[in-house]
Amino acid sequence: MTDIITDSELTCPECKHKELLEMPTDACLWFHECTVCKILLKPLKGDCCVFCSYGSVPCPPIQESGSCSSCGG
């Protein structure tokens, strides 16, 4: 079994600012406001959360099983 990584670097698609965040292990983060340009990041179509769309590491449920039971993704 692979260790779950809980830190992911989100990259804003608007201003390219990078921010290291700790991912929740029991829920999806559907929205995140960029601390620089204030754009509201939302998951891309087909992704369960902002980490899967803009992060350096996918969310813990995706890492663990390839699907996300907390949101049905």
The first five atom37 places (N, CA, C, CB, O) and aatype in JSON, in Angstrom:
{
  "aatype": [12, 16, 3, 9, 9, 16, 3, 15, 6, 10, 16, 4, 14, 6, 4, 11, 8, 11, 6, 10, 10, 6, 12, 14, 16, 3, 0, 4, 10, 17, 13, 8, 6, 4, 16, 19, 4, 11, 9, 10, 10, 11, 14, 10, 11, 7, 3, 4, 4, 19, 13, 4, 15, 18, 7, 15, 19, 14, 4, 14, 14, 9, 5, 6, 15, 7, 15, 4, 15, 15, 4, 7, 7],
  "atom_mask": [
    [1, 1, 1, 1, 1],
    [1, 1, 1, 1, 1],
    [1, 1, 1, 1, 1],
    [1, 1, 1, 1, 1],
    [1, 1, 1, 1, 1],
    [1, 1, 1, 1, 1],
    [1, 1, 1, 1, 1],
    [1, 1, 1, 1, 1],
    [1, 1, 1, 1, 1],
    [1, 1, 1, 1, 1],
    [1, 1, 1, 1, 1],
    [1, 1, 1, 1, 1],
    [1, 1, 1, 1, 1],
    [1, 1, 1, 1, 1],
    [1, 1, 1, 1, 1],
    [1, 1, 1, 1, 1],
    [1, 1, 1, 1, 1],
    [1, 1, 1, 1, 1],
    [1, 1, 1, 1, 1],
    [1, 1, 1, 1, 1],
    [1, 1, 1, 1, 1],
    [1, 1, 1, 1, 1],
    [1, 1, 1, 1, 1],
    [1, 1, 1, 1, 1],
    [1, 1, 1, 1, 1],
    [1, 1, 1, 1, 1],
    [1, 1, 1, 1, 1],
    [1, 1, 1, 1, 1],
    [1, 1, 1, 1, 1],
    [1, 1, 1, 1, 1],
    [1, 1, 1, 1, 1],
    [1, 1, 1, 1, 1],
    [1, 1, 1, 1, 1],
    [1, 1, 1, 1, 1],
    [1, 1, 1, 1, 1],
    [1, 1, 1, 1, 1],
    [1, 1, 1, 1, 1],
    [1, 1, 1, 1, 1],
    [1, 1, 1, 1, 1],
    [1, 1, 1, 1, 1],
    [1, 1, 1, 1, 1],
    [1, 1, 1, 1, 1],
    [1, 1, 1, 1, 1],
    [1, 1, 1, 1, 1],
    [1, 1, 1, 1, 1],
    [1, 1, 1, 0, 1],
    [1, 1, 1, 1, 1],
    [1, 1, 1, 1, 1],
    [1, 1, 1, 1, 1],
    [1, 1, 1, 1, 1],
    [1, 1, 1, 1, 1],
    [1, 1, 1, 1, 1],
    [1, 1, 1, 1, 1],
    [1, 1, 1, 1, 1],
    [1, 1, 1, 0, 1],
    [1, 1, 1, 1, 1],
    [1, 1, 1, 1, 1],
    [1, 1, 1, 1, 1],
    [1, 1, 1, 1, 1],
    [1, 1, 1, 1, 1],
    [1, 1, 1, 1, 1],
    [1, 1, 1, 1, 1],
    [1, 1, 1, 1, 1],
    [1, 1, 1, 1, 1],
    [1, 1, 1, 1, 1],
    [1, 1, 1, 0, 1],
    [1, 1, 1, 1, 1],
    [1, 1, 1, 1, 1],
    [1, 1, 1, 1, 1],
    [1, 1, 1, 1, 1],
    [1, 1, 1, 1, 1],
    [1, 1, 1, 0, 1],
    [1, 1, 1, 0, 1]
  ],
  "atom_positions": [
    [[0.83, -1.18, 0.0], [0.0, 0.0, 0.0], [0.87, 1.25, 0.0], [-0.94, 0.0, 1.21], [1.86, 1.32, 0.73]],
    [[0.51, 2.2, -0.8], [1.25, 3.44, -0.93], [0.8, 4.43, 0.14], [1.08, 4.03, -2.33], [-0.38, 4.5, 0.47]],
    [[1.75, 5.2, 0.67], [1.4, 6.24, 1.63], [0.62, 7.35, 0.93], [2.67, 6.82, 2.3], [0.92, 7.71, -0.21]],
    [[-0.39, 7.87, 1.62], [-1.2, 8.96, 1.09], [-0.49, 10.28, 1.34], [-2.62, 8.96, 1.72], [-0.08, 10.57, 2.46]],
    [[-0.35, 11.07, 0.3], [0.25, 12.4, 0.4], [-0.87, 13.38, 0.7], [1.03, 12.8, -0.93], [-1.89, 13.4, 0.0]],
    [[-0.7, 14.2, 1.73], [-1.77, 15.13, 2.11], [-1.48, 16.58, 1.77], [-2.03, 15.01, 3.58], [-2.34, 17.44, 1.94]],
    [[-0.27, 16.88, 1.29], [0.05, 18.24, 0.86], [0.06, 18.3, -0.66], [1.42, 18.69, 1.44], [0.6, 17.42, -1.33]],
    [[-0.54, 19.37, -1.18], [-0.58, 19.55, -2.62], [-0.37, 21.03, -2.92], [-1.94, 19.05, -3.23], [-0.87, 21.89, -2.2]],
    [[0.36, 21.31, -3.97], [0.6, 22.69, -4.38], [-0.41, 23.07, -5.46], [2.06, 22.88, -4.9], [-0.36, 22.58, -6.58]],
    [[-1.34, 23.96, -5.09], [-2.33, 24.44, -6.06], [-1.71, 25.55, -6.89], [-3.62, 24.94, -5.34], [-1.04, 26.43, -6.35]],
    [[-1.94, 25.51, -8.2], [-1.48, 26.55, -9.09], [-2.7, 27.23, -9.69], [-0.54, 25.99, -10.2], [-3.51, 26.59, -10.35]],
    [[-2.82, 28.53, -9.46], [-3.94, 29.29, -9.98], [-3.85, 29.36, -11.51], [-3.98, 30.72, -9.38], [-2.81, 29.75, -12.04]],
    [[-4.91, 28.98, -12.22], [-4.87, 29.04, -13.68], [-4.87, 30.46, -14.22], [-6.03, 28.27, -14.25], [-4.52, 30.69, -15.38]],
    [[-5.28, 31.42, -13.4], [-5.36, 32.81, -13.83], [-4.01, 33.53, -13.7], [-6.42, 33.56, -13.02], [-3.5, 34.09, -14.68]],
    [[-3.44, 33.53, -12.49], [-2.21, 34.31, -12.25], [-0.97, 33.45, -12.04], [-2.41, 35.2, -11.04], [0.14, 33.97, -11.92]],
    [[-1.14, 32.12, -12.0], [-0.06, 31.14, -11.84], [0.57, 31.13, -10.44], [1.02, 31.42, -12.86], [1.62, 30.53, -10.24]],
    [[-0.07, 31.8, -9.48], [0.41, 31.76, -8.09], [0.32, 30.33, -7.58], [-0.43, 32.73, -7.18], [-0.64, 29.62, -7.85]],
    [[1.34, 29.91, -6.84], [1.38, 28.57, -6.26], [1.22, 28.67, -4.75], [2.72, 27.83, -6.63], [1.82, 29.53, -4.1]],
    [[0.39, 27.78, -4.21], [0.13, 27.79, -2.78], [0.09, 26.35, -2.26], [-1.21, 28.52, -2.46], [-0.65, 25.52, -2.79]],
    [[0.89, 26.06, -1.25], [0.94, 24.73, -0.67], [-0.17, 24.61, 0.37], [2.34, 24.43, -0.04], [-0.23, 25.4, 1.32]],
    [[-1.04, 23.62, 0.19], [-2.17, 23.42, 1.09], [-2.22, 21.97, 1.56], [-3.5, 23.81, 0.41], [-1.8, 21.06, 0.85]],
    [[-2.75, 21.79, 2.76], [-3.0, 20.44, 3.26], [-4.4, 20.03, 2.82], [-2.84, 20.37, 4.82], [-5.37, 20.76, 3.04]],
    [[-4.5, 18.86, 2.22], [-5.78, 18.38, 1.72], [-6.54, 17.68, 2.83], [-5.58, 17.43, 0.53], [-5.95, 16.97, 3.64]],
    [[-7.86, 17.88, 2.88], [-8.65, 17.09, 3.82], [-8.64, 15.63, 3.38], [-10.12, 17.63, 3.92], [-8.62, 15.34, 2.18]],
    [[-8.67, 14.72, 4.33], [-8.64, 13.3, 3.98], [-10.05, 12.7, 3.94], [-7.78, 12.53, 4.97], [-10.23, 11.57, 3.48]],
    [[-11.03, 13.45, 4.42], [-12.38, 12.91, 4.53], [-13.43, 13.69, 3.74], [-12.78, 12.87, 5.97], [-14.62, 13.44, 3.89]],
    [[-12.99, 14.63, 2.91], [-13.94, 15.44, 2.13], [-13.22, 16.05, 0.93], [-14.56, 16.57, 3.02], [-11.99, 16.1, 0.88]],
    [[-14.01, 16.5, -0.04], [-13.46, 17.19, -1.2], [-13.49, 18.7, -0.97], [-14.25, 16.82, -2.48], [-14.39, 19.22, -0.31]],
    [[-12.52, 19.39, -1.52], [-12.52, 20.84, -1.49], [-12.96, 21.3, -2.87], [-11.09, 21.43, -1.1], [-12.19, 21.26, -3.83]],
    [[-14.2, 21.73, -2.96], [-14.76, 22.09, -4.26], [-14.4, 23.51, -4.71], [-16.24, 21.95, -4.23], [-14.39, 23.8, -5.9]],
    [[-14.11, 24.39, -3.76], [-13.78, 25.77, -4.1], [-12.57, 26.23, -3.3], [-14.99, 26.71, -3.83], [-12.35, 25.8, -2.16]],
    [[-11.79, 27.1, -3.92], [-10.66, 27.73, -3.23], [-10.42, 29.08, -3.87], [-9.38, 26.84, -3.28], [-10.34, 29.19, -5.1]],
    [[-10.3, 30.12, -3.05], [-10.02, 31.46, -3.57], [-8.52, 31.69, -3.61], [-10.72, 32.55, -2.71], [-7.83, 31.52, -2.6]],
    [[-8.01, 32.08, -4.78], [-6.58, 32.39, -4.91], [-6.26, 33.56, -4.0], [-6.21, 32.72, -6.4], [-6.97, 34.57, -3.99]],
    [[-5.19, 33.43, -3.23], [-4.82, 34.48, -2.29], [-4.25, 35.72, -2.97], [-3.83, 33.95, -1.29], [-4.16, 36.77, -2.35]],
    [[-3.87, 35.61, -4.24], [-3.29, 36.74, -4.96], [-4.33, 37.46, -5.82], [-2.13, 36.27, -5.83], [-4.58, 38.65, -5.62]],
    [[-4.93, 36.75, -6.77], [-5.85, 37.42, -7.72], [-7.32, 37.29, -7.32], [-5.66, 36.85, -9.1], [-8.19, 37.9, -7.94]],
    [[-7.6, 36.5, -6.28], [-8.94, 36.34, -5.71], [-9.93, 35.6, -6.61], [-9.5, 37.68, -5.39], [-11.13, 35.6, -6.33]],
    [[-9.45, 34.97, -7.69], [-10.35, 34.16, -8.52], [-10.8, 32.94, -7.71], [-9.64, 33.72, -9.86], [-10.03, 32.41, -6.91]],
    [[-12.02, 32.51, -7.91], [-12.53, 31.33, -7.22], [-12.27, 30.11, -8.09], [-14.05, 31.48, -6.91], [-12.84, 29.96, -9.17]],
    [[-11.39, 29.25, -7.61], [-11.08, 28.01, -8.34], [-12.18, 27.0, -8.09], [-9.7, 27.44, -7.92], [-12.64, 26.82, -6.96]],
    [[-12.61, 26.34, -9.16], [-13.61, 25.28, -9.11], [-13.05, 24.09, -9.88], [-15.0, 25.75, -9.71], [-12.23, 24.28, -10.79]],
    [[-13.47, 22.88, -9.55], [-12.96, 21.71, -10.28], [-13.31, 21.77, -11.76], [-13.51, 20.42, -9.67], [-14.39, 22.24, -12.13]],
    [[-12.39, 21.3, -12.6], [-12.68, 21.17, -14.03], [-13.66, 20.02, -14.22], [-11.36, 20.94, -14.85], [-13.75, 19.13, -13.37]],
    [[-14.37, 20.04, -15.31], [-15.34, 18.99, -15.59], [-14.65, 17.62, -15.54], [-16.01, 19.21, -16.98], [-13.61, 17.41, -16.16]],
    [[-15.26, 16.71, -14.81], [-14.71, 15.37, -14.67], [-13.82, 15.19, -13.45], [0.0, 0.0, 0.0], [-13.49, 14.05, -13.1]],
    [[-13.42, 16.29, -12.79], [-12.6, 16.2, -11.59], [-13.48, 16.37, -10.36], [-11.47, 17.25, -11.6], [-14.5, 17.05, -10.42]],
    [[-13.07, 15.75, -9.24], [-13.9, 15.8, -8.03], [-13.61, 17.01, -7.16], [-13.7, 14.55, -7.23], [-14.45, 17.38, -6.34]],
    [[-12.43, 17.63, -7.32], [-12.09, 18.75, -6.43], [-11.0, 19.62, -7.06], [-11.62, 18.22, -5.05], [-10.46, 19.29, -8.11]],
    [[-10.7, 20.74, -6.4], [-9.69, 21.66, -6.93], [-8.29, 21.04, -6.92], [-9.69, 22.95, -6.13], [-7.45, 21.4, -7.75]],
    [[-8.03, 20.11, -6.0], [-6.71, 19.47, -5.98], [-6.51, 18.58, -7.2], [-6.54, 18.65, -4.69], [-5.41, 18.52, -7.76]],
    [[-7.56, 17.9, -7.62], [-7.46, 17.05, -8.81], [-7.32, 17.88, -10.08], [-8.68, 16.13, -8.92], [-6.73, 17.42, -11.06]],
    [[-7.84, 19.1, -10.08], [-7.76, 19.97, -11.26], [-6.5, 20.82, -11.29], [-8.96, 20.87, -11.31], [-5.9, 20.98, -12.35]],
    [[-6.08, 21.38, -10.15], [-5.0, 22.37, -10.13], [-3.84, 22.02, -9.21], [-5.56, 23.69, -9.72], [-2.88, 22.79, -9.12]],
    [[-3.91, 20.89, -8.53], [-2.88, 20.53, -7.56], [-1.76, 19.7, -8.14], [0.0, 0.0, 0.0], [-1.88, 19.11, -9.21]],
    [[-0.67, 19.67, -7.41], [0.49, 18.86, -7.81], [0.26, 17.39, -7.46], [1.78, 19.37, -7.13], [0.94, 16.51, -7.97]],
    [[-0.71, 17.14, -6.57], [-1.05, 15.79, -6.12], [-2.57, 15.68, -6.09], [-0.41, 15.48, -4.71], [-3.22, 16.6, -5.59]],
    [[-3.15, 14.61, -6.6], [-4.61, 14.45, -6.51], [-5.05, 14.22, -5.06], [-5.08, 13.28, -7.4], [-4.23, 13.89, -4.2]],
    [[-6.33, 14.39, -4.81], [-6.87, 14.28, -3.45], [-6.66, 12.86, -2.88], [-8.37, 14.64, -3.43], [-6.52, 11.91, -3.64]],
    [[-6.65, 12.73, -1.55], [-6.43, 11.42, -0.92], [-7.36, 10.31, -1.39], [-6.57, 11.57, 0.56], [-6.88, 9.2, -1.62]],
    [[-8.68, 10.53, -1.55], [-9.52, 9.41, -2.04], [-9.11, 8.91, -3.43], [-10.98, 9.85, -2.07], [-9.16, 7.71, -3.69]],
    [[-8.71, 9.82, -4.3], [-8.26, 9.42, -5.65], [-6.93, 8.67, -5.55], [-8.12, 10.67, -6.57], [-6.73, 7.68, -6.25]],
    [[-6.02, 9.14, -4.69], [-4.75, 8.44, -4.51], [-4.97, 7.02, -4.01], [-3.85, 9.21, -3.52], [-4.31, 6.08, -4.43]],
    [[-5.93, 6.89, -3.09], [-6.15, 5.61, -2.44], [-6.86, 4.58, -3.33], [-6.95, 5.82, -1.18], [-6.45, 3.42, -3.4]],
    [[-7.94, 5.02, -4.01], [-8.74, 4.03, -4.72], [-9.01, 4.36, -6.18], [-10.02, 3.86, -4.02], [-9.58, 3.55, -6.91]],
    [[-8.61, 5.56, -6.62], [-8.87, 5.93, -8.02], [-10.24, 6.53, -8.22], [0.0, 0.0, 0.0], [-10.58, 6.95, -9.33]],
    [[-11.05, 6.58, -7.15], [-12.35, 7.24, -7.23], [-12.59, 7.96, -5.91], [-13.5, 6.21, -7.55], [-11.88, 7.74, -4.93]],
    [[-13.6, 8.81, -5.91], [-13.85, 9.62, -4.73], [-15.23, 9.32, -4.18], [-13.71, 11.12, -5.06], [-16.24, 9.74, -4.75]],
    [[-15.28, 8.59, -3.08], [-16.57, 8.25, -2.47], [-17.21, 9.42, -1.77], [-16.4, 7.12, -1.5], [-18.43, 9.42, -1.58]],
    [[-16.42, 10.44, -1.36], [-17.01, 11.57, -0.65], [-17.81, 12.48, -1.56], [-15.94, 12.35, 0.04], [-18.62, 13.27, -1.08]],
    [[-17.59, 12.4, -2.87], [-18.39, 13.23, -3.77], [-18.98, 12.43, -4.93], [-17.53, 14.38, -4.32], [-19.72, 12.97, -5.75]],
    [[-18.66, 11.17, -4.99], [-19.19, 10.34, -6.07], [-18.36, 10.38, -7.33], [0.0, 0.0, 0.0], [-18.75, 9.8, -8.34]],
    [[-17.21, 11.08, -7.31], [-16.37, 11.23, -8.5], [-15.48, 10.06, -8.77], [0.0, 0.0, 0.0], [-14.73, 10.07, -9.74]]
  ]
}
